[in-house]
């Protein structure tokens, strides 16, 4: 992706503010002056920042504004280690609302919609982000938060909500409960905006079918506003992102070298307008690729695009000498007739060898389990290069989550 001159100037302005604040980034950029960055090549020599760096800046070392300009903080949803605290100014809050409004509009959502919001509120950015965008759009927000599934369904029915916002895990849980209660025909849902975790095409198709909605994959992370920085359009050719607010790079996660457009690697984000806690070359650890702009989107938008998130570099597990990501399991199961979207992987070490057990839900009768397991074993072996012990289970046997679903359990260490 070629850097625009305007982006280069915005980065220099951000660097100037960072150095004047004498906080975390002043140390990170020691020895480099804004005027030294005269080209994209100069920019790509700047050091990366990582989540560990942001933790070291706890509590407010990331801020580059006077304390009286901070109107809110959010924190990443991780449960271990020192929290990452992100300060927001009023401009940041308003910019985030505008980004989310754009996402809703790309998804074909208008001020006549009623938007049912199930992600959590509080320090996590998800719920309030969906609400900010709805309010900026002028739509009715129904700020449910997670949990109490019967009440969720009642409100969807009684309020005639048209848009569901959820994690894919909770959207599936709701879809299954709606199907069980037989109330789908009494709902007015037409679209779903799903974020916070990777989900495969089988899961997408199942949720869309059971809820009778068009689905949109929204992307974001707490360190960079929150959800609302990219979304797919109705043609589903990748997620459009807003290059007036962000500069995206794709790097080789091992070498840190920039990769050409179209190649899979780790997404690195630089914020161009963030006021409270701007970021320079932040490694997200999310795996995707920039879609070359010589392949235009049929929607006619000229916004750049990234592909769906394949997984995370820190989700990778090495088994039998092979690097394996959850997204590869999903892609393999997509080819197996009768396999559902829901699966879990358990990795153990027995008698000096790694053992991978893959549980997969299916709607088949039990006399079809053996043949299904044979197909799963062969497909995973051919696609990923590892041998698994497949175990077919009934739909609903694997646990459901109101937040994110854990797919891989590694018990070797």
N, C-alpha and C positions, 0 to 999 in steps of 0.2 A: 504494500500500500504506500503510494507516494505521499509524503507529507505536504500539506498545503502551506503556503507562506503565512497565512493567517494563523494557523495552528502553531507554527514556529514562534511567531511573535507572542502568542498567548502563553506559550511555555516559558519564554524568557521573562515575561511579566510575572508569572507564577514563581519562578525561581528567585526573582528579586524580592518578592514578598516573603518567601521562605527564609532567605538569608537574613533579611532584616529582623525577622521574628526571633532569631537566635535559638530556635528549638531543635527538634529532631533532624529536620532536613538541612538546617544550617551545618550540622556536623557531617551529614551524609554527603553534602555537596562541597565540603571544604576543599579549597584549591581550585574550584571551578566557578567562574563568573558568568552571569547571564550573557554577556556580550561575547563570550567564547563560543556559544552555540549558534553558529551561522548557517548550519545545513543539517539535513536529516542524518548525515553520517556523523556529525559532531554529537547530535542528540543520542544516537545509538551507542555512543561511548560512555554515556552517563551510567552510574551504578543502578542496579535494580533495587527495589525495596520489597520486603517480604513481610508476612504476617508477624514473624518473630520480631522484626524491627519495630512494628507498630505496638507490639506488646511491651517492648522495652521503653516506649514513650508514655506508658501509663502513668498518671491518669490523663493529663491534658497536654502532653508534650507534642501532639500533632497539630495543635491549634496555631494558626499564624495570624490571629486577630486578637484584639483586646478582649478580656473576659466579658465585658459588658455587651459585646456583640453576639455572644453565644446564647441562643434562645432554647437550645435543646441538645441532648446527647442521645446517641444510640450505641448499642454494643452488639458485637457479633454473637451468634447463637451457640458458639462452642462451649462445652461444659468443662474443659480442662485448661489448666494454666492460667496465667494472668489475662484478664479480659482486655479486649481491644475497644477503646472508647473513641467514638467519632463525634466531634463537636459540629453543630450545624448553626449557621447564622440564619437570619430571616430570609436573606436572598437564597441560601441553599434550600430552605424549605419550599420557597416559591418556585425555584428552578426544578426541584424534584417533582412538584405537582404538575408543572408544565411538561416534563418528560413523560410522566405517567399519562397525562391527557393525550399526548401524541400517540402513546401505545394503544390506548383505548380506541382512538380514532382509526388507527391502522387496522384494528380488529373489527371495525365496522360498528362500534358501540357509540350511541348518541345520548343526548341529554334526556331522551324519552325512556331510556333503559332504567331498570332497577337492579342495582348491583349488590349481590349477596356476598359478603366478605368473611371467609372462614379462617384465614391465617391469623396467628396470634398478634396481640398488641403488646405494648410495654417497651422494653429495651430493644426487642427484635424489630427490625424495620418493616416487616412484611405487611401486617394489617394496616398500619397507618399510611403506608405508601399507596395501597389500593384505595384507601378512603380519600387521601389527598387528590388523587387523580380523578376520582368520581366527582368530588366537589368542584374541582376546576372545570370539569366537563359540564357540570350542571345536572348530572344524573343523581337519582336518589341512592344514597349509600345505606346498606343494611349491615351495620358493623357487628356481626355475630361473634367473631373469634372462633376458636376451635371448641370441639366437644358438644355434648348434649344433642346427639344426632336426631332424636325425635323432634326436639324443638326446632332444629335447623329445617327439617322437612316441613313442619307445620308452617313456619314463617315463609318458606319458599312458596308453599301452596296459597296461603292466605294473602300474602302481599303481591302475588303474581310476579315474583322476581324473574328477570329475563337473563341475567348474567351471573354465573357462579365463578368466584375466585377462590382457588384452593391449591394446596399441594396435590400432586398426582395421587399420592397415597390416600389422602382424605377424599378426593374426588371419587376414587374407586370405592372406598368404603360407603360413601353416600349413594353412589350408583347402585351398589348391591343392596343396600337397605331400601331404596326406593323401589327397586325391582321386587324385593321380597314383600313389600307392603302393597304392591300393585297400584301405586298412585302416580305413575309417570304421566298418564294422560290428564291428570289434574294439575300438572305443573306448566308453567309458561316459559321455562328455560329455553334459550335459543343459542347461547354462546357460553363457553367456559374459558377462563384465562388461568392457566396453570403455571406455577413456578416453584422455585426453591429446590428442586431435585431433578436429576436425570430420569427420563422415562422413555421407554421404547415404543415402537410403532404398534406392537400388539396391545400394549396397555392403552395407548391413545385410541385405537380403534374400538376397544372394549368400552371405555368410558364414553366415547362419542355415541356409540350405538345404544348403550343402556340409558343414557340421559337424553339422547336425541338432540345433541348440540354440535355446533362447530367449535373446535378446540384451537386455542392459541397458546404458544409457548413463550412466556415472558422471562426475561433474564435480568439478573442484577446481583449485587452483593453489598453487604452492609458498609464495607469500606468505601464503596463508590455510590453514595446516596442510599441504595437499596434496590429492590426490584423496580423495573421501569426503564432500564437503559437499552433494551433491545427486545423486539418481538417479531414474530412471523406475520405475514399478511395472509389473505385468503388463498393465495397460490402455494403457500408453504414451501418456498424455495430458499429457506434460510431466514435468519432473523435480521431485520433492518435495525441499524443503530444510528445514533445521532452524532455525526462527526463535528457538529458545532460545539458539542460539549465534551467529547472524548476523542483521544487518539489511540487507536488499537494497533498492537503489533502481535505477530505470532513468532515465537522463538522455539528453537530446539530445547526441550527442557533439560537436556544433559549438558549441552555446550553453551547455552545462552545466546547462540547466534541467531540472527533474524532469518526467517524462512520466507520464500517467495509466496505470493498469493496462491491459494489452492492447496498448499501443503499443510498437513495436520501437525499441530504443535500446541504449545501453551500460550494462552491469551495473556497479554501484558497491557495494562490500561494506564494512560496518563489523563488526568482530569484537566480540562482547559478553562473551566469557569468556576470550579468549586472554591468557595471563599474560606470556610472555617478550617477545613483539613484537606487541602489539595494533595494529590498524589502524583509522583513522577515515577514512571516505569514500574508500576506495581504488578508483581507476579501473582496472578489469580490462582494458578495451578489447574485451571479449567482447560480441557482439551477441545480444540475446535480448529477451524481454518477460516481464513478470509476468502469469501467467494469472489473470484475475479470479476471485475466490472465489465469485461467484454461479454459476460453472460447476463444480459439485463433481466430484471424481474418483469413478468407479464403485467404486474400491477401498474407499471409506468413510473414508480417512484425511483428517484436517482440516489436515494440513501444507500450507503454501503451496507454489506451484509456479512454476517458470520454464519457458519453452519450450526446446527444443533450441537449442544454440548455432549461429546462422546463420554466423558467421565472426567476424573481428576487424576493428576499425576500421583497424588498421594493415596488414591484408591487402588493403585496398581499392586497386584500381588505376584510374586514369582513362584511358580510351581513347576517342578521337573525342569527347571532351567528356562521356562517360558514365561514372558511377561503377560499377565492377563488382567483385563479390565472388566467391570460389570457390564459395560456397554457391548462387549464382544459376546457375552453370554446371551444378552437380549437379541442381538443380531442373529445368533445361531438358532435360538428358539423360534424366531420369526419364520424360519424355513420348515419347521416341523408341524405338520398338520395334526391338530388335536392338542398341542401344547398351549397353555394359557399364558397370559402376560406375567403371572406371579410365580416367582422362584426364589429360592435361597440356596446359598453355597456354604458348605461347611468343610473346612480344610483341617485335617489332622496329620500327625506324623506317627506312623506305626511301623515297627520293624525296619527302621532305617529308610522308609519311603514315605513320600507325601501321598495322602489319600484325599480325594475330592469327592464329596457326596453332593449331588445336585438334586434338590427337591423341586418338582415342577407340578403346578396345579393343572388339572385337566377335567373337562366335562365328559370324557368318555366313560363308558361302562367299565367295570373292573376287569372284565375279560379282555379288554383292549390295552391294559396297562403294559403287559410284557412287550408287545410289539412297539408301543410308543417309546418305552425305555430303550429298546434297541435302536430306534431311529434317533433318539436324542444323543445316545452315546456315539453313534457314527457321525452325526452332524457336528457335534462339538469337537470331536477329534479332527475332522477334516477342516473345520473352520479355524480352530484356535491351536490345535496341535497338542492338546492335553487329553488324557484319559479321565473320564469321570464315571462315578457310580450313580446312575440316574435312579430316582425314586419318584414315581408318579403318585400324586395324592389328589383327593377330591377338591373341587372349588370351595374355597373358604377355610381349608385346613391350615393354611399358613397365616400367621398373625397379620392384622391390619393396623395401621397407625393413623393418628390424627395429624401427625407432623411428617417426618421423613421416615421412610422404610429402610432398615438395614438389610442389605442383600448378601454381603459376604462376611462370614465369621471365620477368622483365622485363629485356630487354637494351637498353632505350632510353637509359639514363643511364650 
